[in-house]
């Protein structure tokens, strides 16, 4: 009997020790998780929501990485404060989609000074305060949109002439400036193409719809609407449809998300959209490399390719 009790006692101690080791192992595993913080400028934009979903999908395949998203809510001050808080957490990698070009430069410089590898995602900042920048060429996208408008008007009117409306993204955001500059680089070569109305839609469908209502009231003739993203192009379309004028106008957008811009083109709502890649896959690839190899030095800039998505008639 004493031998059995001694055996059971020994077994209990061994089991407790094993449980303790498993617990310690779990704690050590949790402690060794690498922290990646993503400062998103505005979760409310459909493009941004798609970025977030793709990040979560890809990082879920890396159980050794803890991935955290903060939402700047289209407020530069809020985004700066969130990045400052992230710096205090000493993340292994910081990814930032900046709201504004100038405002975010300083705090991203603070992250770099703290030795935090920093990836700037698809919107440039005023100073190169980042380890690497993953983007697409917004000026070139603008040029593609401008050339599409020229070709469309030439086909419709027999010459490069007609009237168009531009609905831009948020003022102070480099992407909006670049998409405007690229388009007008082409359009200004054709003086018979007139700008009937220019307004800011701040990337939102509802605001673009309101701005388009104003454009329709002020102009009896509009051939093309060029919006800096697909939600705004769709908002402009809805405004024109309410007034029965949508069939006389071609609507052009940017982003080319499968469930949004691409679908609008397939449904005949948009005449064209121009893909702006999410840039997420490349950012995750670089993050994993930075975490795996301290000697890895990424290129300063990675420019991804866009593509034109045109309606069947075009």
C-alpha positions as CSV (number, residue, x, y, z in Angstrom):
1,X,0.0,0.0,0.0
2,X,2.8,2.4,0.9
3,X,4.5,1.7,-2.4
4,X,1.2,2.5,-4.3
5,X,0.8,5.8,-2.3
6,X,4.4,6.7,-3.0
7,X,3.9,6.0,-6.7
8,X,0.7,8.1,-6.8
9,X,2.5,11.0,-5.0
10,X,5.4,10.9,-7.4
11,X,3.0,10.8,-10.4
12,X,1.1,13.8,-9.0
13,X,4.3,15.8,-8.6
14,X,5.4,14.9,-12.1
15,X,2.0,15.9,-13.6
16,X,2.2,19.3,-11.7
17,X,5.7,19.8,-13.0
18,X,4.5,19.0,-16.6
19,X,1.6,21.4,-16.3
20,X,3.9,24.1,-14.9
21,X,6.3,23.6,-17.8
22,X,3.4,23.8,-20.3
23,X,2.2,27.0,-18.7
24,X,5.7,28.5,-18.7
25,X,6.0,27.5,-22.4
26,X,2.8,29.2,-23.2
27,X,3.8,32.4,-21.4
28,X,7.2,32.3,-23.1
29,X,5.5,31.8,-26.5
30,X,3.2,34.7,-25.9
31,X,6.1,36.8,-24.7
32,X,8.0,36.1,-27.9
33,X,5.2,37.2,-30.2
34,X,6.4,40.1,-32.4
35,X,4.3,43.2,-32.4
36,X,3.3,44.9,-35.6
37,X,1.2,48.1,-35.4
38,X,-0.7,49.5,-38.4
39,X,-1.8,53.1,-38.2
40,X,-4.7,53.4,-40.6
41,X,-5.8,56.9,-41.6
42,X,-9.5,56.2,-41.8
43,X,-11.3,52.9,-41.5
44,X,-14.5,54.4,-42.8
45,X,-13.3,54.5,-46.4
46,X,-14.1,51.3,-48.4
47,X,-10.6,51.1,-49.7
48,X,-9.2,51.3,-46.2
49,X,-11.6,48.6,-44.9
50,X,-10.3,46.4,-47.7
51,X,-6.7,47.1,-46.7
52,X,-7.5,46.1,-43.1
53,X,-9.2,42.9,-44.1
54,X,-6.3,41.9,-46.3
55,X,-3.8,42.7,-43.5
56,X,-5.7,40.6,-41.0
57,X,-6.0,37.7,-43.5
58,X,-2.3,37.6,-44.2
59,X,-1.0,38.2,-40.7
60,X,-3.3,35.4,-39.4
61,X,-1.0,33.0,-41.2
62,X,1.8,34.1,-38.9
63,X,0.9,33.0,-35.3
64,X,4.2,34.5,-34.0
65,X,3.0,38.0,-35.0
66,X,0.6,40.1,-33.0
67,X,-1.0,42.5,-35.4
68,X,-2.8,45.7,-34.1
69,X,-4.8,48.3,-36.2
70,X,-5.4,51.8,-34.9
71,X,-8.0,54.1,-36.7
72,X,-7.1,57.7,-37.3
73,X,-10.7,58.5,-38.2
74,X,-9.7,61.0,-40.9
75,X,-8.1,63.2,-38.2
76,X,-4.4,63.9,-38.5
77,X,-4.0,64.9,-34.9
78,X,-5.6,61.7,-33.8
79,X,-3.4,59.6,-36.0
80,X,-0.3,61.4,-34.7
81,X,-1.4,60.7,-31.1
82,X,-2.0,57.0,-31.9
83,X,1.5,56.7,-33.5
84,X,3.1,58.4,-30.5
85,X,1.3,55.8,-28.3
86,X,2.5,53.0,-30.6
87,X,6.1,54.2,-30.3
88,X,5.9,53.8,-26.5
89,X,4.9,50.2,-27.1
90,X,8.2,49.6,-29.0
91,X,6.6,47.6,-31.9
92,X,8.9,45.4,-34.0
93,X,7.5,47.0,-37.1
94,X,5.3,50.1,-37.6
95,X,3.1,50.4,-40.8
96,X,1.5,53.8,-41.5
97,X,-1.0,54.8,-44.1
98,X,-0.7,58.6,-43.6
99,X,-3.8,60.9,-43.7
100,X,-1.8,64.0,-44.7
101,X,1.5,64.4,-46.3
102,X,3.1,67.1,-44.1
103,X,1.4,66.4,-40.7
104,X,2.7,62.8,-40.4
105,X,6.3,63.5,-41.2
106,X,7.4,64.5,-37.7
107,X,5.9,61.6,-35.8
108,X,7.1,59.0,-38.3
109,X,10.6,60.6,-37.9
110,X,10.2,59.9,-34.1
111,X,9.5,56.3,-34.9
112,X,12.6,56.0,-37.0
113,X,14.7,57.8,-34.3
114,X,13.4,55.2,-31.8
115,X,14.9,52.4,-34.1
116,X,11.5,51.1,-35.2
117,X,11.4,49.8,-38.8
118,X,8.6,51.9,-40.4
119,X,6.7,51.1,-43.6
120,X,4.9,54.0,-45.3
121,X,1.9,52.7,-47.1
122,X,0.7,54.1,-50.4
123,X,0.6,57.8,-49.4
124,X,3.9,59.6,-49.4
125,X,4.9,62.1,-46.6
126,X,6.8,65.4,-46.9
127,X,10.1,63.9,-45.6
128,X,11.4,60.4,-46.2
129,X,11.0,59.4,-42.6
130,X,10.4,55.7,-43.2
131,X,12.4,52.5,-43.8
132,X,10.5,51.8,-47.0
133,X,7.6,53.1,-49.0
134,X,5.1,50.9,-50.8
135,X,3.0,52.7,-53.3
136,X,1.5,53.0,-56.8
137,X,2.1,55.9,-59.2
138,X,-1.0,58.2,-58.7
139,X,0.3,60.6,-61.4
140,X,0.4,57.8,-63.9
141,X,-3.1,56.7,-62.9
142,X,-4.2,60.3,-63.5
143,X,-2.6,60.2,-66.9
144,X,-4.5,57.0,-67.7
145,X,-7.7,58.6,-66.6
146,X,-7.0,61.7,-68.6
147,X,-6.2,59.7,-71.8
148,X,-9.4,57.7,-71.3
149,X,-11.4,60.9,-71.2
150,X,-9.7,62.2,-74.4
151,X,-10.4,59.0,-76.2
152,X,-14.0,58.8,-75.0
153,X,-14.8,62.4,-76.0
154,X,-13.2,61.9,-79.4
155,X,-15.3,58.8,-80.0
156,X,-18.5,60.5,-78.7
157,X,-18.1,63.9,-80.3
158,X,-15.9,63.3,-83.3
159,X,-13.0,65.3,-81.7
160,X,-11.3,65.8,-78.4
161,X,-13.9,68.2,-77.2
162,X,-16.6,68.3,-74.5
163,X,-17.4,69.1,-70.9
164,X,-16.3,67.3,-67.8
165,X,-16.6,67.5,-64.0
166,X,-13.8,66.6,-61.5
167,X,-14.6,65.5,-58.0
168,X,-11.4,65.3,-56.0
169,X,-10.3,63.6,-52.8
170,X,-9.4,65.3,-49.6
171,X,-7.4,68.5,-50.0
172,X,-3.9,68.3,-48.6
173,X,-3.6,64.6,-49.5
174,X,-0.9,63.9,-52.0
175,X,-2.9,61.2,-53.8
176,X,-5.7,63.7,-54.7
177,X,-3.1,66.2,-56.0
178,X,-1.3,63.5,-58.0
179,X,-4.5,62.1,-59.6
180,X,-5.5,65.7,-60.5
181,X,-2.1,66.6,-61.9
182,X,-1.7,63.4,-64.0
183,X,-5.1,63.9,-65.6
184,X,-4.7,67.5,-66.4
185,X,-1.2,66.9,-67.8
186,X,-3.1,65.1,-70.6
187,X,-6.3,67.1,-70.7
188,X,-4.6,70.5,-71.0
189,X,-3.2,69.4,-74.3
190,X,-6.8,69.5,-75.6
191,X,-8.2,73.1,-75.1
192,X,-11.6,72.1,-76.4
193,X,-12.1,69.9,-73.4
194,X,-13.6,72.2,-70.8
195,X,-13.9,71.8,-67.0
196,X,-17.5,72.6,-66.1
197,X,-17.1,72.1,-62.4
198,X,-14.5,71.1,-59.8
199,X,-15.4,70.1,-56.2
200,X,-14.0,68.2,-53.3
201,X,-15.8,65.0,-52.2
202,X,-13.2,64.0,-49.5
203,X,-13.3,60.4,-50.8
204,X,-16.9,59.8,-49.7
205,X,-19.9,58.7,-51.8
206,X,-22.4,61.0,-50.0
207,X,-20.3,64.1,-50.3
208,X,-19.7,63.4,-54.0
209,X,-23.4,62.9,-54.6
210,X,-24.1,66.4,-53.1
211,X,-21.3,68.0,-55.2
212,X,-22.6,66.3,-58.3
213,X,-26.1,67.7,-57.6
214,X,-24.6,71.2,-57.6
215,X,-22.7,70.5,-60.9
216,X,-25.9,69.2,-62.5
217,X,-27.8,72.3,-61.4
218,X,-25.1,74.6,-62.8
219,X,-24.5,72.8,-66.1
220,X,-27.0,71.7,-68.8
221,X,-24.4,69.6,-70.5
222,X,-21.8,67.3,-68.9
223,X,-20.0,64.5,-70.9
224,X,-17.7,63.0,-68.3
225,X,-17.3,62.9,-64.5
226,X,-13.7,62.1,-63.3
227,X,-13.8,61.2,-59.5
228,X,-10.6,60.4,-57.6
229,X,-12.0,57.2,-56.2
230,X,-14.8,54.8,-57.1
231,X,-17.2,55.6,-54.2
232,X,-17.3,59.2,-55.3
233,X,-17.8,58.2,-58.9
234,X,-20.7,56.1,-57.8
235,X,-22.1,58.9,-55.7
236,X,-22.0,61.2,-58.8
237,X,-23.7,58.5,-60.8
238,X,-26.5,58.3,-58.2
239,X,-27.0,62.0,-58.3
240,X,-27.3,62.0,-62.1
241,X,-29.6,59.0,-62.1
242,X,-32.0,60.9,-59.8
243,X,-32.3,63.6,-62.4
244,X,-32.5,61.2,-65.3
245,X,-29.2,62.3,-66.7
246,X,-26.9,59.3,-66.0
247,X,-27.1,57.9,-69.5
248,X,-25.6,61.0,-71.1
249,X,-22.6,61.0,-68.8
250,X,-19.6,58.7,-68.6
251,X,-18.3,58.2,-65.0
252,X,-14.7,57.4,-64.3
253,X,-13.2,56.4,-61.0
254,X,-10.0,55.1,-59.3
255,X,-9.2,52.1,-57.0
256,X,-10.6,49.1,-58.9
257,X,-11.6,47.0,-55.9
258,X,-13.3,43.8,-57.1
259,X,-16.5,44.3,-55.2
260,X,-16.7,48.0,-55.9
261,X,-15.1,49.7,-59.0
262,X,-14.7,46.5,-61.0
263,X,-18.3,45.5,-60.3
264,X,-19.5,49.1,-61.2
265,X,-17.7,48.7,-64.6
266,X,-19.2,45.3,-65.2
267,X,-22.7,46.6,-64.3
268,X,-22.3,49.5,-66.8
269,X,-22.3,52.2,-64.0
270,X,-18.8,53.3,-64.5
271,X,-17.2,53.7,-67.9
272,X,-13.8,53.0,-66.4
273,X,-11.8,52.6,-63.2
274,X,-8.1,52.5,-62.7
275,X,-6.7,50.0,-60.1
276,X,-4.8,51.3,-57.2
277,X,-3.4,48.2,-55.5
278,X,-4.0,47.8,-51.8
279,X,-0.2,47.5,-51.3
280,X,-0.8,45.2,-48.4
281,X,0.7,42.0,-49.8
282,X,4.0,43.7,-50.4
283,X,3.9,45.4,-46.9
284,X,3.4,42.0,-45.2
285,X,6.1,40.4,-47.3
286,X,8.5,43.2,-46.2
287,X,7.4,43.0,-42.6
288,X,8.1,39.3,-42.4
289,X,11.5,39.8,-43.9
290,X,12.3,42.6,-41.5
291,X,11.3,40.4,-38.5
292,X,13.2,37.4,-39.8
293,X,16.5,39.1,-40.7
294,X,17.9,42.1,-38.8
295,X,20.4,42.5,-41.7
296,X,17.7,42.8,-44.3
297,X,17.7,46.3,-45.9
298,X,14.6,46.9,-48.1
299,X,14.6,49.2,-51.1
300,X,13.6,52.7,-50.2
301,X,10.6,52.7,-52.5
302,X,8.5,49.9,-54.1
303,X,6.2,51.1,-56.9
304,X,3.4,48.6,-57.8
305,X,1.7,48.5,-61.2
306,X,-1.8,49.7,-61.9
307,X,-4.2,48.5,-64.6
308,X,-7.1,50.0,-66.6
309,X,-10.5,48.4,-66.1
310,X,-12.7,49.5,-69.0
311,X,-16.4,49.0,-69.9
312,X,-17.3,46.7,-72.8
313,X,-18.1,49.6,-75.1
314,X,-14.6,51.0,-74.6
